[in-house]
Amino acid sequence: MSPTEATGLQLASEHRRQLTSRPLSTDKEANQNSSTMNSQRLLKEYFVSESTGFLPHASPLRQLSDAYYAPWEDAIRALPERIATGTVHATVEALPILQTAFLQTERQWQRAYVVLAFLTQAYVWSGKGPRDTLPPQLAIPLTEVAAHHDLPPIATYASLILWNFAFQSPLCDMTEPTNLRSLHTMTGLKDEEWFYLISVALESRGGPIIKELLRCIDATACGDEETLVDSLAQTTMNVKSISMLLERMYERCDPQTYYHDVRPLLAGTKGMASLGLPKGVFFDMGDGEGEWHQYSGGSNGQSSLIQLLDIALGIEHHATGAHRGRSVDAGVKSKANPYMADMRNYMPGPHRRFLAYVEENTKVRAYCISKEASESVKAAYNETVEALSKFRDIHIQIVTRYIITPSRSPPATHVLRKEAVGLAAASRRASPEGGKVPQLYGTGGTDLLPFLKQTRDETKSAESE
């Protein structure tokens, strides 16, 4: 324990001794009420909620009502058909170049980002080969809308998941994926929709996780072990619940369909030289202006919720293949796995800043592994870390079933895209060394299995001895 922490505990102890004339429960309730109010103000500032987590508190808009944006809405409404008939490029190139000046509310800005990001993915990746130039009809407004959200101009977890869902009926339980629907998919397939909805339902369980993690941070700051043990236990239960939810991916998403029909459309433009994008994609801003850009594709690595668990619990991740030491209380800092650190740039700005705030203030692991911590605290912390490790085990199993296994076999008869394109083609292309299947990469650009296994192992190693 650091001198600062020791002093903090001494002051807290002295404060309790001075107030022995008041019931302890009253003091504790007052502290908890104050902490709750501070947390609520903090979460509001960062667009985070104790009820919906990183999902918007109000459901996303289903369309932009201003008739000015009707061309965008018409294009995305017909997107699956345009992809199927090979007419996406003609549709996009016929669009007018619309201004973003008439977007008024945050929900409208979010809606615009979803629409433009989906159209961009389809424009680049829906053909037999990728397009390396994004026309002004998309490049100009997408750049402006993405800048508003402090996001890159490409489809991210925010556009695919966080701002792309609706309820099947009012007041339904959004933690149950069958109660939800995606506003948009690129293929029109239920498999793609279910792939998104599992993540939406998972994120909807983030509110209680965020609440308990903030309670953990507050409890360690004042040495309140009773609250710390309780909040860790609640976090463990919540992590187990999202693990069970993740296992439901198999219910309505076929691995072959996902791998061959859906995944190629989710690719990024970074590290795609072998697929025909050596410099990424040129954003044509009109009048001869423009720039080349390379971005990772949408990925669950862009989920603020999962990174928050690592950060709050003090679990450190290193570069894939690098030396793995014990995790430290500082969370993901300069030694962080570069991929995970980069994925924060693909989170909405307020969410990214919330993670930075938690990173600067968490001392949960430092307290839980300290000599001063009780055995009950250490046991509760270890149970939470173990639950997160098992969550990552399940993720590895899903990646194996949905990416690794399909990459080693020809498309099934029910697959729409019989001719492999994009990421699917890359996985079946021989390496220069001589005939072996090259290393598989995720849509976010990471080296899949080595990265996931190391992340799981580093999580496990964070347990208190």
BELVENGI-V800116 format. One line per field, one symbol per residue. ss: DSSP state (2 for helix, 1 for strand, 0 for the rest). phi: phi as a letter, one per 20 degrees, with the letter a starting at -180 (. if undefined). A space follows every 50 residues. Layout:
BEGIN
ss->???
phi->???
END
This chain:
BEGIN
ss->00222222222222222200000222222222222222222222200010 00100000000000002222222222202222222002222220000000 00000222222222222222222220000000110222222222222220 00000022222200111000000000222111000000022222222222 22220222222222222222220022222222222222222222222222 20002222222222220000012220100011111100111110000002 22022222222220000000000000000000000002222222220022 22222222222002222200000022222222222222222222222222 22222220000000000000022222200100000010001000001222 222222222200000
phi->.fgfffffffffffffffdffdggfffffffffffffffffffffdlccf ddmefffdgffeaeffggeggffffffeggffffemdffffffeffeeee feeddffffffffggfffffgfffdeefcfeecefggdgffffffffgel cfebfcgffedfdcbbefbfmefeedffedbefbceemefffffgffgff ffffefgfffgffffffffffdmefffffffffffgfffffffffffegf fccfgffffeddggedfecdmdffdocfdnceeeenlmeqbecccfegbf feffffffgfffemeecdggnefdeffcffmecfefggfffffffddggg ffffffffgfdfcffgffdfffffffffffffffffffffgfffffffff fecffffdbffffeffefefclfffffdeffffpneffgedffenefgfg ffffffffffffffe
END
